[in-house]
């Protein structure tokens, strides 16, 4: 069994003519793989294959000299993100993900 890990992914997309399009594509790519927790921040729980696929997808979207995506490995996914997150100020709560079948 492949271990899933928690990742914090944030992005900063340049403000130029095509920036809005790239920003929307990055947002959609991350939304399909994680939880949107702040303006440009996602928590994702991925196995190595999913991480590689996400990285390839993001590489194909961003402008490599103007944009930045940071992927921070938060460790094994044996604990929930809520258990391993410290929030200062407003309390942190994971967004609910509804699945429609």
C-alpha positions, 0 to 999 in steps of 0.5 A: 500500500502506498502511503498518502501524505499531506501537502500544503500547496500555494500559488502566486500567479503573475498579473498579466493578460494571461494571468487570470486564465492561468490562475483559474486553471491552477485553481481548478487543478488544485480543487480537483485534488484537495481542499481550498482553505485560503485564497491561494492555498490548498491542503492535498492528500496525495500518494506519489503517483498523484503528486507527480501527476499534479506537478506535471499538470501545474508545470503545463499551466504556469509561466515558469519565469513569472508564476510560482507554485509551492508544494510543502510536504506536511508528512504522512496522512495518518493524522487529519489536517485539523489535528496537525494545524495550529491556527492563530486568530480566526479558528481553522475549520476544514471546508466540507466536501460534498460528493454528489452521486 
